[in-house]
Structure formats: C-alpha cells, structure tokens
Amino acid sequence: MAKMQFTDMVTVYPTIEGYSAMKAKNSGSWFINALCQILDNPKITNVHELSEILDKVSLKLSSPEYRGHVRDCNGKLHDNVVQTSEYTVTGMSRKFYFAIR
C-alpha cells in the first residue's frame, strides 16, 4: 500500500492551542470577520500571497477593533482581551495567490 503524503497543505486555526476563539454575539467569530475583511480587500488579495494574508489577519486580530471584554467560565470579566491566529504549512514549496477578478 502506498504511503499517504501530505503536501501543499495549509491549516489555519482561529487561535493558538490552549485558548478559546472569541465570538461577538451579533457579528460572530472574530477570526472569520477579520479574514473576510482582509479577503474582501482587492489591494491585499491581488498582491499578497496566502501566508502574507494570514499574517495580516493575525495582525488585524490584535488591533483595537478586535479587543473586547470577555467573561471566563467562572464568570470573571477580563478587559482588553486579544486573540491571535495560527497557521501551519506542510510541504508548500510554492507561493499561493488568489485569482481575484
């Protein structure tokens, strides 16, 4: 039986291991909102490759726009909470660009 190989794979996580991803009641996931804002900007998607785009998403998540007040599972309120995303690249030897028209 042939050995399965994983190549040209990018795995993206909304936050780093051990932390919870943030979600706004009305607008949903902080990560998905930041990703969509970046992808909706043709000045970014037409020029930058995937890893640069994902770095911009992580930077956006740390901006004041995405800071919030969060209650933990014990009910304690935490102010100025930020989130950072993470991605792993497996076997990608080429740059990946979106073809936006």
PyRosetta script that sets phi, psi and omega in degrees:
from pyrosetta import init, pose_from_sequence

init()
pose = pose_from_sequence("MAKMQFTDMVTVYPTIEGYSAMKAKNSGSWFINALCQILDNPKITNVHELSEILDKVSLKLSSPEYRGHVRDCNGKLHDNVVQTSEYTVTGMSRKFYFAIR")
pose.set_psi(1, 136.9)
pose.set_omega(1, -179.3)
pose.set_phi(2, -71.1)
pose.set_psi(2, 142.3)
pose.set_omega(2, 178.0)
pose.set_phi(3, -77.1)
pose.set_psi(3, 130.5)
pose.set_omega(3, 179.3)
pose.set_phi(4, -74.0)
pose.set_psi(4, 133.6)
pose.set_omega(4, 178.6)
pose.set_phi(5, -116.4)
pose.set_psi(5, 142.0)
pose.set_omega(5, 177.8)
pose.set_phi(6, -106.8)
pose.set_psi(6, 109.9)
pose.set_omega(6, 178.4)
pose.set_phi(7, -132.8)
pose.set_psi(7, 160.4)
pose.set_omega(7, 178.8)
pose.set_phi(8, 50.5)
pose.set_psi(8, 49.4)
pose.set_omega(8, -177.2)
pose.set_phi(9, -125.3)
pose.set_psi(9, 132.3)
pose.set_omega(9, 174.6)
pose.set_phi(10, -122.9)
pose.set_psi(10, 126.8)
pose.set_omega(10, 177.6)
pose.set_phi(11, -113.8)
pose.set_psi(11, 126.8)
pose.set_omega(11, -176.3)
pose.set_phi(12, -116.7)
pose.set_psi(12, 133.2)
pose.set_omega(12, 178.8)
pose.set_phi(13, -117.0)
pose.set_psi(13, 140.4)
pose.set_omega(13, -178.7)
pose.set_phi(14, -70.0)
pose.set_psi(14, -17.5)
pose.set_omega(14, 178.4)
pose.set_phi(15, -154.3)
pose.set_psi(15, 172.4)
pose.set_omega(15, -179.9)
pose.set_phi(16, -82.3)
pose.set_psi(16, 158.1)
pose.set_omega(16, -177.6)
pose.set_phi(17, -56.7)
pose.set_psi(17, 136.3)
pose.set_omega(17, 178.1)
pose.set_phi(18, 94.1)
pose.set_psi(18, -4.8)
pose.set_omega(18, -179.9)
pose.set_phi(19, -121.3)
pose.set_psi(19, 156.5)
pose.set_omega(19, 178.3)
pose.set_phi(20, -93.9)
pose.set_psi(20, 144.3)
pose.set_omega(20, 174.8)
pose.set_phi(21, -78.0)
pose.set_psi(21, 143.2)
pose.set_omega(21, -178.0)
pose.set_phi(22, -87.0)
pose.set_psi(22, 149.2)
pose.set_omega(22, 179.6)
pose.set_phi(23, -143.6)
pose.set_psi(23, 130.9)
pose.set_omega(23, 175.5)
pose.set_phi(24, -86.4)
pose.set_psi(24, 143.1)
pose.set_omega(24, -178.4)
pose.set_phi(25, -57.0)
pose.set_psi(25, -42.4)
pose.set_omega(25, -174.5)
pose.set_phi(26, -91.7)
pose.set_psi(26, -34.5)
pose.set_omega(26, -172.5)
pose.set_phi(27, -108.6)
pose.set_psi(27, -6.5)
pose.set_omega(27, 175.7)
pose.set_phi(28, 88.3)
pose.set_psi(28, -153.6)
pose.set_omega(28, -173.3)
pose.set_phi(29, -61.9)
pose.set_psi(29, 129.5)
pose.set_omega(29, 175.7)
pose.set_phi(30, -59.3)
pose.set_psi(30, -42.6)
pose.set_omega(30, -177.1)
pose.set_phi(31, -64.0)
pose.set_psi(31, -48.8)
pose.set_omega(31, -178.3)
pose.set_phi(32, -63.7)
pose.set_psi(32, -40.3)
pose.set_omega(32, 177.8)
pose.set_phi(33, -62.1)
pose.set_psi(33, -45.2)
pose.set_omega(33, 179.3)
pose.set_phi(34, -64.4)
pose.set_psi(34, -43.2)
pose.set_omega(34, 178.9)
pose.set_phi(35, -60.6)
pose.set_psi(35, -46.2)
pose.set_omega(35, -179.8)
pose.set_phi(36, -64.4)
pose.set_psi(36, -39.4)
pose.set_omega(36, 178.1)
pose.set_phi(37, -62.3)
pose.set_psi(37, -40.4)
pose.set_omega(37, 179.1)
pose.set_phi(38, -69.4)
pose.set_psi(38, -46.5)
pose.set_omega(38, -178.0)
pose.set_phi(39, -67.2)
pose.set_psi(39, -26.4)
pose.set_omega(39, 178.8)
pose.set_phi(40, -77.4)
pose.set_psi(40, -6.0)
pose.set_omega(40, -178.2)
pose.set_phi(41, -98.7)
pose.set_psi(41, 103.1)
pose.set_omega(41, -177.4)
pose.set_phi(42, -63.0)
pose.set_psi(42, -22.7)
pose.set_omega(42, 177.1)
pose.set_phi(43, -66.6)
pose.set_psi(43, -21.0)
pose.set_omega(43, 177.6)
pose.set_phi(44, -96.4)
pose.set_psi(44, -53.2)
pose.set_omega(44, -173.5)
pose.set_phi(45, -69.3)
pose.set_psi(45, -26.0)
pose.set_omega(45, 179.3)
pose.set_phi(46, -79.7)
pose.set_psi(46, -13.7)
pose.set_omega(46, -172.8)
pose.set_phi(47, -117.2)
pose.set_psi(47, -39.4)
pose.set_omega(47, -171.3)
pose.set_phi(48, -96.7)
pose.set_psi(48, 148.3)
pose.set_omega(48, 177.8)
pose.set_phi(49, -87.1)
pose.set_psi(49, 170.7)
pose.set_omega(49, -168.8)
pose.set_phi(50, -53.9)
pose.set_psi(50, -48.0)
pose.set_omega(50, -177.5)
pose.set_phi(51, -64.4)
pose.set_psi(51, -34.0)
pose.set_omega(51, 176.4)
pose.set_phi(52, -67.2)
pose.set_psi(52, -39.1)
pose.set_omega(52, 178.1)
pose.set_phi(53, -64.4)
pose.set_psi(53, -44.4)
pose.set_omega(53, 179.9)
pose.set_phi(54, -66.5)
pose.set_psi(54, -33.8)
pose.set_omega(54, 174.5)
pose.set_phi(55, -64.7)
pose.set_psi(55, -38.5)
pose.set_omega(55, 178.0)
pose.set_phi(56, -66.3)
pose.set_psi(56, -35.8)
pose.set_omega(56, 176.4)
pose.set_phi(57, -62.7)
pose.set_psi(57, -46.6)
pose.set_omega(57, 179.4)
pose.set_phi(58, -61.4)
pose.set_psi(58, -41.8)
pose.set_omega(58, 177.7)
pose.set_phi(59, -63.7)
pose.set_psi(59, -41.3)
pose.set_omega(59, 179.2)
pose.set_phi(60, -62.8)
pose.set_psi(60, -38.8)
pose.set_omega(60, 179.2)
pose.set_phi(61, -63.4)
pose.set_psi(61, -24.6)
pose.set_omega(61, -180.0)
pose.set_phi(62, -91.5)
pose.set_psi(62, 0.0)
pose.set_omega(62, -179.3)
pose.set_phi(63, -77.0)
pose.set_psi(63, 160.6)
pose.set_omega(63, 179.8)
pose.set_phi(64, -56.8)
pose.set_psi(64, -28.8)
pose.set_omega(64, 178.7)
pose.set_phi(65, -56.9)
pose.set_psi(65, -31.8)
pose.set_omega(65, -176.3)
pose.set_phi(66, -107.4)
pose.set_psi(66, 17.3)
pose.set_omega(66, 175.3)
pose.set_phi(67, -88.5)
pose.set_psi(67, 146.5)
pose.set_omega(67, -177.2)
pose.set_phi(68, -154.1)
pose.set_psi(68, 179.4)
pose.set_omega(68, 176.9)
pose.set_phi(69, -106.9)
pose.set_psi(69, 127.7)
pose.set_omega(69, -174.7)
pose.set_phi(70, -132.7)
pose.set_psi(70, 139.3)
pose.set_omega(70, 172.9)
pose.set_phi(71, -96.5)
pose.set_psi(71, 133.7)
pose.set_omega(71, 176.5)
pose.set_phi(72, -81.6)
pose.set_psi(72, -178.3)
pose.set_omega(72, -176.7)
pose.set_phi(73, -65.8)
pose.set_psi(73, -15.7)
pose.set_omega(73, 177.3)
pose.set_phi(74, -95.6)
pose.set_psi(74, 2.5)
pose.set_omega(74, 178.3)
pose.set_phi(75, 87.9)
pose.set_psi(75, 0.9)
pose.set_omega(75, -179.9)
pose.set_phi(76, -77.0)
pose.set_psi(76, 132.7)
pose.set_omega(76, -179.1)
pose.set_phi(77, -86.0)
pose.set_psi(77, 131.4)
pose.set_omega(77, 177.6)
pose.set_phi(78, -116.9)
pose.set_psi(78, 128.0)
pose.set_omega(78, -179.5)
pose.set_phi(79, -96.0)
pose.set_psi(79, 156.3)
pose.set_omega(79, 172.5)
pose.set_phi(80, 59.1)
pose.set_psi(80, 37.0)
pose.set_omega(80, -178.8)
pose.set_phi(81, -73.3)
pose.set_psi(81, 136.2)
pose.set_omega(81, 175.4)
pose.set_phi(82, -122.8)
pose.set_psi(82, 162.6)
pose.set_omega(82, -180.0)
pose.set_phi(83, -131.0)
pose.set_psi(83, 145.6)
pose.set_omega(83, 174.3)
pose.set_phi(84, -127.3)
pose.set_psi(84, 141.0)
pose.set_omega(84, 179.0)
pose.set_phi(85, -93.3)
pose.set_psi(85, 170.9)
pose.set_omega(85, -178.7)
pose.set_phi(86, -144.5)
pose.set_psi(86, 146.0)
pose.set_omega(86, 173.6)
pose.set_phi(87, -142.0)
pose.set_psi(87, 152.8)
pose.set_omega(87, 176.1)
pose.set_phi(88, -122.5)
pose.set_psi(88, 145.4)
pose.set_omega(88, 179.8)
pose.set_phi(89, -118.2)
pose.set_psi(89, 126.8)
pose.set_omega(89, -179.4)
pose.set_phi(90, -121.4)
pose.set_psi(90, 113.7)
pose.set_omega(90, 173.5)
pose.set_phi(91, 67.4)
pose.set_psi(91, 20.3)
pose.set_omega(91, 178.1)
pose.set_phi(92, -88.1)
pose.set_psi(92, 111.9)
pose.set_omega(92, 179.5)
pose.set_phi(93, -103.9)
pose.set_psi(93, -3.2)
pose.set_omega(93, 179.3)
pose.set_phi(94, -122.1)
pose.set_psi(94, 160.5)
pose.set_omega(94, 175.4)
pose.set_phi(95, -82.3)
pose.set_psi(95, 145.1)
pose.set_omega(95, -178.6)
pose.set_phi(96, -113.7)
pose.set_psi(96, 122.6)
pose.set_omega(96, 178.1)
pose.set_phi(97, -118.1)
pose.set_psi(97, 146.3)
pose.set_omega(97, 173.4)
pose.set_phi(98, -83.2)
pose.set_psi(98, 139.2)
pose.set_omega(98, 176.9)
pose.set_phi(99, -94.4)
pose.set_psi(99, 89.0)
pose.set_omega(99, -179.2)
pose.set_phi(100, -93.4)
pose.set_psi(100, 129.5)
pose.set_omega(100, -180.0)
pose.set_phi(101, -121.6)
pose.dump_pdb("model.pdb")
